[in-house]
């Protein structure tokens, strides 16, 4: 098996050959789909490690994360990891958690 580099333009051209004259999407939609596929592949296979310190506001349950931390992220507060959960789970498990 050999590996090589491919540009986004080359990928778009190869995709256009697949759908030939019966395009199901525009060239812009194809570019966006290719970019999303590449991002998902990078997320599943990549390794990135960094530490970012954020200031917590007392009694504010929401914390805005920088854009670079929107993918797989492990958060700790005072050295203790936070378990992933959803707003639905929080609302059902602790009805007044926002207060």
C-alpha positions, 0 to 999 in steps of 0.5 A, spaced: 500 500 500 502 506 498 500 513 501 500 520 497 498 527 498 491 529 495 489 536 494 481 538 496 481 540 488 483 533 486 478 530 491 472 535 488 474 532 481 474 525 483 467 526 487 465 530 480 467 524 476 463 519 481 456 523 480 458 525 473 452 528 470 447 527 475 449 531 481 445 531 487 449 537 490 452 543 488 460 544 488 460 548 494 455 542 498 461 537 495 466 541 498 463 542 505 461 535 505 469 533 503 471 538 509 466 535 514 469 528 512 476 530 513 475 533 520 471 527 522 477 522 520 482 527 523 478 527 530 478 519 530 485 518 528 488 525 530 492 526 537 492 533 540 494 535 547 494 541 550 492 545 557 488 551 557 486 554 563 479 558 564 476 562 569 470 560 572 464 564 575 461 563 581 454 560 581 454 560 573 453 553 570 455 555 563 462 556 561 464 558 554 469 554 551 474 556 546 473 554 539 479 550 539 476 545 544 469 544 541 472 536 539 473 531 544 475 534 550 477 532 557 475 537 563 477 537 570 475 542 575 480 542 581 484 536 578 477 532 578 474 530 571 467 532 569 463 526 567 460 528 560 452 529 560 446 532 557 442 538 559 436 533 559 440 529 564 441 535 568 434 537 568 431 530 570 437 528 575 437 535 578 431 540 577 434 546 580 441 545 577 442 552 574 440 555 580 
